[in-house]
C-alpha cells in the first residue's frame, strides 16, 4: 500500500534540506512584513516501505501566524543547522526549539468539574426536593467560580500566603478592602522620616513599552514581560557586593515577607517592615517588592516602573503591609536593571534614611 504526502505518492516527494526550508521561510517573511510572528514547526516522520529501503524520512514545513494578543504562547523557530557528511548519511533529524509561556489564569470547566456537575444534576433531579435542588443549581456557578479562582491562586506560585484553603480564605477577606487604584501614590506624612524622596534628583527615565499584566494579592506576580535569570543573578550579585561594602548597615538573606527568595535587609531600619526588609526578588517572574517614600512612589508610578501592592491600603481594617509597599516590574535588559538599581537605592534611603549607591558589579 503506497504512502502519500500532500496528495502525492511518497516516493515522488522531494525532501527539502533544513537550509532550503529556512531560506523559503525568510523569503516569505520579507514578502509579508505585516505578519507579526511566524511560527515554523519542523516535524520529522519516518515510514517503512519495501521500495525505499529499511528506513526513509521526510520533513515538511508548517507555517502559522500568531497574533499579538496578551498571554498567548510564544514560539521561536529553530536556527538552521549546517549539514555535515555524517548527517547526510544519517536521517534528517531536525530539532524543535520552542519557548512556551502559558497563561496562568483560566476559567474552564475541566473533566472533574464537568463530571461533578453532571452527577449533581442527574442525581438531584431524582433524589432531592425541588426547592433544595433549585438552590443547588443557583449556587453551582458560584462554587465553580470559587474553584477556578482558587486554582488561579495556586498557579501564581509560592508566596507569603500559604497555598492552602485557609490561606485562600484569608486573602478572600482582604480582597474586600484591597486597593482599587494601584497607580495613585499615598500621602506623605510630615512627621515621618525621611521627609522627602530622592528619585527626583536622579531624573528617572520613562519605562519603554506598555506595563505588564499583573495579578494576585499575595502572591502578586507579573503574567508577562518576565525577566531573565541572568539579569536576576547579576542583580543579586550586585546587592551582595553592596552588602559586603556596608556590613554595618546592610545584610542579605531569605525574605521574611515571602518566606523564600533573595532579600536585602537594613540592620538599623528607620521604617520597619518585615524585620527591616528593604526589598526582595521573586524567583518566578523576577519582579520585586520594596518600600519607598511616597515622593519616590509618585516618580515610579508616573514613569511606569511599578505599581502599588493591592494590600497597601489604609482603613478601619489593618493591612498586613504598609501603604508604601510597591511592586517593581522585572527588568528586561541591563538598561532596565540600572534603573531598578536606582529604585533600590531609594528603598534603602526610605528604610535607613541613608544614601547608598548601588552599581552593577560589571559597571566601572
LINFEN-V949867 format. One record per helix or strand of 3 or more residues. SS is the DSSP state (H for helix, E for strand). FROM is the first residue (numbers start at 0). LEN is the number of residues. If there is no record, write none. Layout:
{{SS FROM LEN} {SS FROM LEN}}
This chain:
{{H 9 3} {H 17 14} {E 36 11} {H 49 3} {E 55 11} {H 84 5} {H 110 17} {H 129 26} {H 164 11} {H 198 4} {H 228 17} {E 249 5} {E 261 5} {E 276 5} {E 287 4} {H 293 9} {E 305 3} {E 324 4} {H 333 19}}
